[in-house]
């Protein structure tokens, strides 16, 4: 059996038994049905992996001990902050999962004029928490030991106006520049991806006013979730660690 790889939300101390979180314990005890003496790998977001042995396990609680820590840095040298206008159904979930696998550092869900998703109050907070859990799950799968942050959702114009040294990019079907012609980002990239209907003309003007550079990724019109994955991949090939 492959050794499970699981996120632990607190710091880990070697040779000191501790309880897994409720979510992790449920997965280990009820789903995987692991027992005393079996091994698993934990990570807590500090850049390390911990080789652990189960000391005691039932369906509700799992006691483990970390025996060894291993430095595992597979983070891309290119920092990417994705500003993704919230899409419907499982499209947003897909975008979050795949962007994490491709090495995105930060994700900010955005509301725009043509955003088809209406979320406020408790529903929005619950969805935000779900998105962060999806990012953690993607890290468990792809081997990352640093957890990308899903920032609180905000209005597009507020996000565009934030002060940053990142290279600002906006996907535009009539742009003259491509990934191959933009300068090497010295302080990372801030990438905005619009909704299914695209950004409005006013929003495109706002992006330009805040020094977002229009880029073209190819001759075909891409769905919002395809656009995010395509641009991130191209950036990682050109400036990061893919290819």
C-alpha positions, -999 to 999 in steps of 0.1 A, spaced: 0 0 0 13 35 -9 21 56 22 -7 82 25 3 118 25 -18 141 47 -19 177 58 -17 185 95 -28 220 105 -4 225 134 34 224 138 49 190 142 76 180 168 97 150 163 95 120 187 64 135 205 31 118 200 2 139 189 -34 136 176 -43 140 140 -70 166 132 -106 154 131 -106 154 92 -73 136 89 -82 111 117 -115 103 99 -97 97 66 -70 75 82 -93 56 106 -125 52 87 -116 55 50 -81 40 49 -87 18 80 -50 21 90 -39 6 123 -11 8 149 24 5 134 15 16 99 33 46 84 21 78 69 36 111 57 25 144 71 32 180 62 22 212 79 32 239 55 67 245 68 85 231 38 91 197 54 77 163 52 74 141 83 77 103 83 52 92 110 41 59 126 6 54 140 7 47 177 -30 41 182 -60 44 158 -98 40 158 -126 55 137 -125 89 155 -90 95 169 -55 87 156 -23 91 176 9 94 156 46 101 162 69 118 138 102 99 135 120 119 108 117 152 89 128 156 53 132 190 35 112 189 3 112 221 -17 94 217 -50 81 253 -51 85 271 -84 110 300 -86 82 320 -102 56 333 -78 21 336 -94 -8 353 -78 -40 343 -97 -70 366 -96 -98 344 -108 -133 357 -114 -155 331 -97 -170 307 -122 -201 284 -119 -204 249 -107 -173 228 -106 -153 250 -129 -140 271 -100 -130 239 -81 -112 226 -112 -93 259 -116 -82 259 -80 -70 223 -80 -51 225 -113 -35 259 -106 -21 245 -73 -7 215 -92 9 239 -116 26 259 -88 4 290 -81 14 307 -49 -17 328 -41 -53 327 -54 -79 355 -50 -115 347 -60 -130 378 -76 -164 393 -84 -168 412 -117 -197 427 -137 -203 394 -156 -196 370 -128 -226 346 -127 -221 336 -91 -239 353 -63 -225 346 -29 -227 367 3 -224 364 41 -222 329 55 -225 312 22 -195 331 9 -175 323 40 -184 286 38 -174 286 1 -141 303 9 -133 276 35 -142 249 10 -118 264 -15 -90 264 10 -96 228 18 -95 220 -20 -61 237 -22 -48 216 7 -62 184 -9 -44 194 -42 -11 198 -22 -16 164 -6 -18 149 -41 9 168 -59 36 167 -32 38 204 -23 48 212 13 38 249 12 1 257 11 -10 284 -13 -33 309 2 -69 314 -10 -75 350 -1 -109 363 9 -131 370 -22 -132 406 -33 -143 429 -60 -122 430 -92 -116 467 -91 -103 466 -55 -79 438 -64 -67 456 -96 -59 486 -75 -37 469 -49 -2 481 -46 23 455 -58 56 451 -76 44 420 -94 43 419 -132 6 425 -139 -10 405 -168 -44 404 -184 -54 379 -210 -68 398 -240 -78 384 -274 -65 414 -293 -32 419 -274 1 422 -293 23 408 -266 26 371 -257 43 352 -228 74 350 -250 77 387 -254 71 400 -219 100 408 -196 113 383 -170 92 390 -138 115 401 -110 89 401 -83 65 374 -95 33 377 -116 -2 389 -109 -26 373 -134 -62 382 -138 -86 357 -155 -121 369 -163 -155 350 -161 -172 330 -188 -183 361 -206 -150 379 -202 -142 412 -186 -163 442 -196 -148 470 -216 -148 492 -185 -130 465 -165 -104 461 -193 -98 499 -191 -95 497 -153 -69 470 -156 -50 490 -181 -52 521 -158 -36 500 -131 -7 489 -154 -20 455 -163 -3 444 -195 -25 427 -221 -12 394 -234 -23 370 -261 -21 332 -254 -32 320 -289 -57 324 -317 -85 304 -301 -111 316 -275 -106 296 -243 -130 289 -215 -122 306 -182 -109 274 -166 -89 265 -197 -75 301 -199 -61 300 -163 -44 266 -168 -30 276 -202 -15 309 -191 -1 295 -159 15 266 -178 31 290 -203 44 312 -175 60 282 -158 76 270 -190 90 304 -198 100 316 -163 94 288 -138 101 251 -135 81 233 -162 95 219 -194 
